Amino acid sequence: MTEAMTAVLPSAPELAEIVDQVWASFLEGELTAVPEPDVTRPYAGCLIAWVSIGGGWTGHLSVVCSDAAARSIATDMFQLDDSEVTTAEVADALGEIANMVGGSVKGMVGATAVLSLPQVVLDAAALVSPETCRLVTVQAHWKDELLEFSLWERQPGNGGGK
């Protein structure tokens, strides 16, 4: 059996638990889980941060939210007033959330897995492509904003995708 076949990926409840632990460690306010995530919602106007995981399994952990949610994450994380938060700080905060959740997922995938630096895109619709397959999605509300955490897998045989 190859290492790729033995990679252990988190289930939706396990991913939700990882997200809750990261959230409770760094941000104020509880997440309220969405029982049945809507994975068909449009991504236009949303921000997306992701980390890539490589090794025995190849894929991505993404965090998608509105600009308002990302700004709230930055204000909480850096303990700043909304008027003081820059675009760079918004990107740093969202990237750090992706990095922390992705690091926990990487730990489940196996010892040979590596984690990329976080990437942040201001238009989530630009990242999602046919070369990726969503495996697990968890959505939650925080401060009246929808947050989405997804685990994506690169499909074999498709070149050039994320």
Beta strands, then each sheet from edge to edge (+ up, - down):
strand 1: 32-33
strand 2: 46-54
strand 3: 59-66
strand 4: 114-115
strand 5: 119-121
strand 6: 132-142
strand 7: 145-154
sheet 1: 1+ 6- 7+ 3- 2+ 4-
sheet 2: 1+ 6- 7+ 3- 2+ 5-
end
